[in-house]
Amino acid sequence: MAYWLLKSEPDAFAIDDLQHLQQGVWDGVRNYQARNFMREMQPGDSFLFYHSSCQPPGLAGVGRITSSPYPDRTALDPNNPYHDARASEDRLPWVAVDVAFEEKFPRLFSLDQLRELAGLEDLALLRRGNRLSVMPVKPDQWQIMLAAARG
């Protein structure tokens, strides 16, 4: 099993949305490095749901990957905000995965709080300028963040 951190802007798709739906699709990723990480995802992997581009940003909950990666067809829809004019039926470079809700944290565990935790010095999220929406998390980092966010 692998661990991931997936970012979403809460006004687009929040932990509350996933909790309400219980399952959903993680799509719209349009960065090649993040896409490559998604290609490594397997059913049963866990992820930390991170609210980004909000005040404060932070960890909101936990989800589970429930499918292998598959083509993200939102790239073909000109009415979708994630449309990619370069994509075609023959060349569909983006992927999506199905996800399920597991847990919402009692309160958002902020980025500032994450920066204070020992053991996360090499966490990609905390590197200056890192804007990836999908990133792997090492098992020890997972345990540190999960314990702290659960309070």
Order of alpha helices (4+ residues) and beta strands (2+ residues): beta-alpha-beta-alpha-beta-beta-beta-beta-alpha-beta-alpha
